[in-house]
């Protein structure tokens, strides 16, 4: 059975703490760099990729590409700026799609 890794993509300040937890961190300086990193590590053995909401706001089509794939699961997290609500909206959409109604 394959053992998947967990990655975190975001600005340096937002991802550094995850390194202490043993997660693979990929600090990026721009959305273009985040896109390249996302597509590169998605081909590798990563089951979960955490991505900061700030970057995700400009990467809708890139994230949608992996939406129906088993791996990697792309989960949005707040960055150093705080939550923008994007991650919660995505969770609500996924639950509504799965259940057929908004139960949250």
Secondary structure, DSSP 4 states (H G I P E B T S, - for coil): ----EEEEEE-HHHHHHHHHTT-EEEE-SSHHHHHHHHHHHHTTTEEEEEEEHHHHTT-HHHHHTTTTSSSPEEEEE-BTTB--SHHHHHHHHHHHHHHSS---
